[in-house]
């Protein structure tokens, strides 16, 4: 199999192509052909992923508590995000699956990302691994940390506005721009039809929270 497309997505060329193949070999295929699967690499990759994300969080958010750091890391290094990374980088086109495994499910995709991370580490050291992980998860970490820090803005705004009675609070996305991998959103918050503030962010949730934050600053 020609791995050129996948290596371009990884931004790394393997010296040992067999190591990359092993990382993409599901146990169903390994059992059929009596070869080693990617399970051991998956074990190693899981730990490397945790270390790299922990180092980034520690150096960039050292003012946060250990609890917040752990919560953000857990929310980012999850199956959903890893399977999305696999699809974004076309891992599904290169997986070796046995005849018994008819569909590529999220667990297979998640495991393949961890295994490829380990293979990259064994083949080229930590630098290409850090580059790949940060390319795919840095934005998710920053958004998760921002969301965790500002999660009460909307609640606080609602409490203030409804203190003297019921108020209709509405959040709307009024602008969306950028390609799928780099979206930008503008949200506005209004009460009883009157616009209070606007906010911007890389996700709808972040834009709404920024709008709530600015509304709180005004009132």
PLY file of the C-alpha trace (Angstrom):
ply
format ascii 1.0
element vertex 219
property float x
property float y
property float z
element edge 218
property int vertex1
property int vertex2
end_header
0.00 0.00 0.00
1.25 3.50 -0.87
1.20 5.57 2.31
2.20 8.85 0.64
-1.18 10.55 1.15
-1.31 9.54 4.80
2.28 10.63 5.42
1.49 14.00 3.85
-1.39 14.39 6.31
0.87 13.36 9.17
3.57 15.72 7.89
6.04 12.92 8.56
7.70 10.32 6.31
8.33 6.99 7.97
11.76 5.44 7.62
10.22 2.08 8.51
7.00 1.70 6.49
6.30 -1.65 8.15
5.96 0.15 11.47
3.27 2.39 10.00
1.54 -0.67 8.51
1.55 -2.36 11.93
-0.05 0.75 13.46
-2.90 0.45 10.96
-3.36 -3.31 11.37
-6.54 -4.21 13.26
-6.60 -7.43 15.26
-9.16 -8.94 12.86
-6.65 -8.70 9.99
-3.75 -9.79 12.21
-5.64 -12.92 13.28
-6.36 -13.90 9.69
-2.76 -13.48 8.54
-1.03 -14.54 11.76
0.83 -11.25 12.22
1.06 -8.69 15.02
-1.77 -6.17 15.43
-1.59 -2.54 16.50
-2.73 -3.24 20.08
0.71 -2.83 21.73
1.33 0.36 19.79
-2.09 1.58 20.88
-1.08 1.05 24.52
2.07 3.13 24.07
0.35 5.82 22.01
-2.30 6.36 24.67
0.40 7.26 27.21
2.31 9.49 24.77
-0.88 11.35 23.90
-1.55 11.98 27.57
2.00 13.20 28.20
2.09 15.60 25.23
-1.29 17.17 26.02
-0.38 17.40 29.72
2.87 19.22 28.91
1.04 21.72 26.70
-1.65 22.36 29.33
0.94 22.70 32.10
3.09 25.22 30.22
0.21 27.28 28.84
-2.29 27.12 31.72
-0.06 26.74 34.78
-2.25 29.23 36.65
-5.14 26.76 36.61
-5.79 24.15 39.28
-4.81 20.52 38.85
-8.48 19.63 38.78
-9.22 21.95 35.88
-6.16 20.71 34.00
-7.26 17.09 34.41
-10.83 17.88 33.42
-9.77 19.64 30.22
-7.32 16.90 29.26
-9.97 14.23 29.74
-12.50 16.16 27.66
-10.02 16.62 24.79
-8.29 13.24 24.71
-11.51 11.33 24.19
-12.74 8.79 21.66
-14.87 11.28 19.76
-12.00 13.68 19.12
-9.58 10.91 18.22
-11.98 9.32 15.73
-12.50 12.76 14.15
-8.72 13.14 13.83
-8.57 9.77 12.11
-11.24 10.75 9.58
-9.78 14.22 9.00
-6.43 12.65 8.18
-7.91 9.80 6.08
-6.81 6.96 8.36
-9.91 5.01 7.32
-8.51 4.65 3.78
-5.40 2.85 5.02
-6.65 0.50 7.73
-6.02 -3.23 7.42
-9.21 -4.99 8.50
-10.10 -8.66 8.47
-13.10 -10.08 6.65
-14.97 -10.35 9.93
-14.78 -6.57 10.48
-17.10 -5.13 7.85
-17.36 -1.55 9.13
-14.82 0.96 10.39
-16.27 2.06 13.73
-15.17 4.82 16.09
-13.25 2.45 18.36
-11.12 1.24 15.45
-10.45 4.82 14.37
-9.56 5.93 17.90
-7.18 3.00 18.38
-5.50 3.67 15.04
-4.65 7.25 16.04
-3.03 6.11 19.27
-1.12 3.38 17.43
0.13 5.76 14.72
1.29 8.21 17.40
3.35 5.42 18.97
4.72 4.37 15.58
5.78 7.96 14.85
7.53 8.14 18.22
9.41 4.87 17.67
10.37 5.86 14.13
11.28 9.52 14.61
11.23 10.51 18.26
9.03 12.98 20.11
9.23 16.02 17.82
7.01 14.75 14.95
4.59 13.33 17.51
4.25 16.66 19.29
3.76 18.44 15.97
0.98 16.04 14.93
-0.83 16.10 18.28
-0.67 19.88 18.62
-1.77 20.39 15.01
-4.89 18.35 15.71
-5.67 19.07 19.37
-4.21 22.47 20.33
-7.36 24.33 19.30
-9.56 21.79 21.10
-7.52 22.26 24.30
-7.72 26.05 24.12
-11.47 25.99 23.48
-12.05 23.48 26.28
-10.01 25.57 28.71
-11.89 28.72 27.71
-15.22 26.93 28.03
-14.29 25.53 31.42
-13.18 28.95 32.65
-16.16 30.87 31.34
-18.93 28.32 31.72
-20.78 30.49 34.24
-21.08 33.64 32.12
-24.42 32.63 30.62
-25.74 31.49 33.99
-24.67 34.71 35.69
-26.23 36.80 32.94
-29.50 34.88 33.22
-29.58 35.32 37.01
-29.09 39.10 36.72
-31.58 39.63 33.91
-34.28 37.53 35.53
-33.73 38.86 39.03
-36.85 41.06 38.89
-39.00 38.79 36.78
-39.03 36.62 33.69
-36.91 37.85 30.78
-36.60 36.25 27.34
-32.90 35.75 26.67
-31.93 34.76 23.13
-28.54 33.77 21.68
-28.15 33.87 17.90
-25.28 33.11 15.53
-25.29 36.12 13.20
-22.16 35.35 11.17
-20.19 32.25 10.22
-17.03 32.29 8.14
-13.91 30.28 7.31
-13.27 26.72 6.06
-14.47 23.68 8.02
-11.14 23.25 9.83
-10.91 26.91 10.85
-14.43 28.25 11.47
-15.16 31.65 12.99
-18.51 32.54 14.55
-20.13 35.77 15.72
-22.98 35.51 18.22
-25.27 38.07 19.77
-27.33 37.96 22.94
-30.58 39.87 23.35
-33.15 40.24 26.10
-36.80 40.85 25.27
-35.76 41.71 21.72
-33.06 44.23 22.69
-29.49 43.33 21.61
-27.10 43.50 24.56
-23.76 42.43 23.11
-21.89 40.38 20.53
-19.10 37.86 20.92
-16.72 35.97 18.65
-15.14 32.53 18.81
-13.93 29.44 17.01
-17.07 27.56 17.98
-20.71 28.56 18.42
-20.48 27.85 22.14
-17.39 30.02 22.57
-18.99 32.89 20.62
-22.12 32.74 22.79
-20.05 32.75 25.99
-18.08 35.77 24.82
-21.35 37.56 24.04
-22.60 36.80 27.56
-19.28 38.00 29.04
-19.50 41.33 27.19
-23.15 41.74 28.20
-22.14 41.27 31.85
-19.42 43.90 31.45
-21.99 46.37 30.11
-24.52 45.89 32.86
0 1
1 2
2 3
3 4
4 5
5 6
6 7
7 8
8 9
9 10
10 11
11 12
12 13
13 14
14 15
15 16
16 17
17 18
18 19
19 20
20 21
21 22
22 23
23 24
24 25
25 26
26 27
27 28
28 29
29 30
30 31
31 32
32 33
33 34
34 35
35 36
36 37
37 38
38 39
39 40
40 41
41 42
42 43
43 44
44 45
45 46
46 47
47 48
48 49
49 50
50 51
51 52
52 53
53 54
54 55
55 56
56 57
57 58
58 59
59 60
60 61
61 62
62 63
63 64
64 65
65 66
66 67
67 68
68 69
69 70
70 71
71 72
72 73
73 74
74 75
75 76
76 77
77 78
78 79
79 80
80 81
81 82
82 83
83 84
84 85
85 86
86 87
87 88
88 89
89 90
90 91
91 92
92 93
93 94
94 95
95 96
96 97
97 98
98 99
99 100
100 101
101 102
102 103
103 104
104 105
105 106
106 107
107 108
108 109
109 110
110 111
111 112
112 113
113 114
114 115
115 116
116 117
117 118
118 119
119 120
120 121
121 122
122 123
123 124
124 125
125 126
126 127
127 128
128 129
129 130
130 131
131 132
132 133
133 134
134 135
135 136
136 137
137 138
138 139
139 140
140 141
141 142
142 143
143 144
144 145
145 146
146 147
147 148
148 149
149 150
150 151
151 152
152 153
153 154
154 155
155 156
156 157
157 158
158 159
159 160
160 161
161 162
162 163
163 164
164 165
165 166
166 167
167 168
168 169
169 170
170 171
171 172
172 173
173 174
174 175
175 176
176 177
177 178
178 179
179 180
180 181
181 182
182 183
183 184
184 185
185 186
186 187
187 188
188 189
189 190
190 191
191 192
192 193
193 194
194 195
195 196
196 197
197 198
198 199
199 200
200 201
201 202
202 203
203 204
204 205
205 206
206 207
207 208
208 209
209 210
210 211
211 212
212 213
213 214
214 215
215 216
216 217
217 218
